[in-house]
């Protein structure tokens, strides 16, 4: 069976990738694909033959979705985040997976571009600030700098997305999940 590395090697060829794309929509018309790609018909036929040999295309020239599912199942999973990242707050399994993708150890590797994922990361960072405590900007910067070098962007996101509020150079936590303290 084809593995993920072989799949990527095959899919990196533009003609084979185009064949896979068409096959995902339905049966491949090699002649039409050849015209739309402006490549020789023989090249498309070779791509089809290589993909069929690898088991990615059915005899009807459609993507074998079962093979793709097996390849996806064999892909490595994101490592769980460092315990210090998830030790604060109650996180769902999907949130833990997001945190695991963006934190390495106790450092934020990158700020997510996707807003829903960024909100999870920001919620985690907001946990570093105690509700009811006022923080000078330098204190906020110092705390955020421990997680990621672009503390200014993190600070701006925390304010823009309602996790922190700012007035006259002072910040305080106004959002994010709160742990119940009643026992």
VEXVO-790227 format. One record per residue (C-alpha): x, y, z. Coordinates in steps of 0.1 Angstrom, whole numbers, plus 2048, in hexadecimal, padded with zeros to 3 digits. Example, Ala and Ser with C-alpha at 12.3 -4.5 7.8 and 13.67 -1.06 7.14 Angstrom:
BEGIN
87B7D384E8897F5847
This chain:
BEGIN
80080080080B8237F981683881781485E81D8378658118318537F080F8647EC8208867F083B87D7D78208737BE80A8917C58278AA7C18268A579C80E8BF78D7FF8A87737F988C78C7EB8A57A57D38B278A7C888E7837C28887A87AE8A87AA79889E78C79587B7997888887BA76B8987A776387A79277186677579087576478D87F73F7B287D7357AD88F71479A8AC7247B38AE7407D08AE7277C08CC7157B98E07357DC8DA7427ED8E07218018C17248058A470C7EA88970F80586F7148118817347EE8807437EB85B73A80D85474B80186776A7E085376B7F483276780C83C7837EF84579A7DC8247927FC8107997FF8217BB7DB8187C27CE83C7C47B78397A679C81F7A179880D77F77D82777979784277D78885079D79B8577BE79B8387D478F84A7F479782B80A7BC82D8007BC8528097AB84B82B7C68318337E284982A7D28648407CE84B85D7F384385B7FE86885D80F87187E7F98838978028A48A781589E8C88018A88E780A8CA8F48218CE91180E8C89328158ED93C8008F891E7E18E59267E48E494C7D190594F7AD9049447968E993879C8E09147888C98FC79B8AF8E97998C48C97A78E38DC7C38CE8EA7CC8C38C67CC8E78BA7E38F18D87F98D38CF7FE8E08AC8089038B681C8FD8D583D8EB8D88468E58FC83B90590D84191B8EF8289278D583891D8B582293289E8039488A17E693788F7D99498707B89378737A394C88B79192F89D7B391F8A47C29408AE7A59468C77AE9258D87D292F8DB7C99528E87B19429017CF92E90E7E594C9107CA9609227CC94793E7EE9569477DC9769537C89759737A59849717A29A49867C79AC9847D39CB9717F39C695C80B9E094E8139DC92A8369D19318299B59488129A992C82F9AA91384599792B82C97C93182497890C84997990284D9599178369478FE83F9578DD8579738D083B9868BE82B9918DF81E9B18CF80899E8B77FC9878D27F49A58E87E09B58CC7CD9958C57C59908EA7B69B38EB7A59B28C97959908D178999B8F37A09869097B19A69187A49C991A7BB9E79197B7A0B9267D2A2592C7EEA0B9287DF9F39417D29D19387BA9B994A7AB99794178799993478497992178D95591E78293793278093A95778591E96F76B91998A77A91E9AC75C9119C07628EE9CF
